[in-house]
């Protein structure tokens, strides 16, 4: 039977909760109430951003499943101490394709033969791949398939059905899903409404909303969909954490939210508005605060050979001239991971010498059209200093200009470049960092470069002791695909408070 068929039930039908199912759920909630660390399985875990949030909240991370071999290796190393693989074959052994791994085989896959599949996980978390739901994914699919609705056939968009299979088999007390806002408007469909209908039918109370990471102490504007569901036998109404930080969301993100919410039914049983902040809130974490204590990197200009030789694992001392604030202290001391005291790793940056001077001279918040103006001005200054400048549009002139001015169409690349504003959180980091870090140019003009791997990790709120397996591009991809750990922590803490408040006297 197909995944889709297994997920289907009659419209409006709610499955009865079998006595043995209720016993399993009550046994799990009893353990949580007693103070036992809730056991978490992270499906589509990536390198473990979501897992880090639940770890900090006091959970035990039982396993992370992901098809990306480097991401799977990062998760295995950081949460279970699995030695970093030395070759591609070993990497692939750690990856898990859940389209091929049936849920009832999970105990054997994790080396726990003889254990029932519903016995070793209290909470299920994860974010099914978002590429098919994100607009950029749709555009690429149109180009490949030359069909305006090709994205509806992308198998990645149906992986949430496999996630629901794992819910049925593992019987978690609660589950949390994360995705891009466009999942609310996928080819005219509101996918979360369909997910919630299925969850209700199999015995859960689901609710969903949109949260922005900047409102929870992440130095990044990042709008994301979250769904929380709690087993119906507990009678707990799911809800979402109150913002901890004040953040005025830029208009672009407001538009993104409004566009996504346009497909929410007027009287949805499942959607709840994002919580509003109450009382005095902390100021949002700016990109300056996020990066100021990290090492100053100028080797890309002074000694590029050294930068080429540098390894991801090489540790460099922190800057000592910056007073540490609460964000930096959190990044250096994350519950469940070793404390980072004097140095950290991940100080690799792209070597793009043509653009270093342009980066240095761009204004904060500047985009690609602005970068073109800056680069053109640098080129013209160079011409003015030449005794015999080449004739305009000559081959020599064009060749010289290409050494200073990037060739990209400013209409297509308008938002592809961006220099961080030190007074604001960064804009959204994406997996495209693995191919182009120009979307996040360091605010410190003295350094004149795009952000390093460790700086990207900081903007995503990854702690400094977290190690990314793989080369620079693999690390950028893992970071951009991840749930910001501090946002995951807020969601996790709120959920655990709901579960620990459960009263066994409830019917």
Secondary structure, 3 states (H helix, E strand, C coil): CCHHHHHCCCCCCCCCCCHHHHHHHHHHHHHHHCCCCCEEEEECCCCCHHHHHHHHCCCEEEEEECCCHHHHHHHHHHHHCCCCCCCHHHHHHHCCCCCCCCHHHHHHHCCCCCCCCCCCCCEEEECCCCCCCCHHHHHHHHHHHCCCCHHHHCHHHHHHHHHHHHHHHHCCCEEEEEEEHHHHHECCECHHHHHHHHHHHCCEEEEEEEEEHHHHCCCECCEEEEEEEEEHHHCCCCCCCCCCEECCCCHHHHHHHHHHHCCCCCCCCCECCCCCCCCCCEECCCHHHHHCCCCCCCHHHHCHHHHHHCCCCCCEECCCCCCCCHHHHHHHCCCCCCCCCCEECCCCCCCCHHHHHHHHHCCCCCEHHHHHHHHHHHHHHHHHCCCCCCCCCCHHHHHHHHCCCCCCCCCCCCCCCEECCCCCCECCCCHHHHCCCCCCECCCCCCCCECCHHHHHHHCCCCCCCCCCCCHHHHHHHHHHCCCHHHHHHHHHHHHHHHHCCCCCCC
